[in-house]
Amino acid sequence: MASSVATRLLLLLAAAVALTMPVSAWRRPMRVKVYVQEYLGNGSETTEKVLVRGPGPANPSLYRPNNLFGDTLVMDDLVTESPDNTSAPVGRVYGTYMVSSMSRPVHVVSFTLLLTTGRYNGSTIVMGGIDDSSAVLEHAVIGGTAAFRGAQGHVVGKVVKAYSPTHVVMELDVYASVPVPWTQAEEEAPASPLIIDH
């Protein structure tokens, strides 16, 4: 009986030590800044299309024709390394956004950034949140794959260039962290006689 109480206390102390360790011992920060070339409208270059027409009513704070409550659009936008539309492509943004308010300019968005070149080639960052009329938008980073597996953080988005009413460039500035592999975290963590690995 005494040994089980001692074991429980030891485990509680080990957990307390683990919880007070600095976050940097368990997660590694990552930052990515890219530019999304959004082509709107009905032309052949359009990269955002209506997927579902909502039942309405019409939202007076949004522009027609995609202003019905429930309107859902799908996106497949080119991502470049700078705002210049002729700069090198570095990936794509795939996702959806839906008119989610009957009166305010609110879209619920869910999108995935796929990087196709450089250090993070083949990695994805999954993001979501709301878009409203704010000049600067913030979304949650809710996961990822490959180099961004287990990602957490946020992304700040803003329009940085408008080539025309139907072609705008959105800057995505991603601030995320990913779990450090256990062996590396173990090496960086302060030694403790209370933590038992087996």
Disulfide bonds with the S-S distance in Angstrom:
none
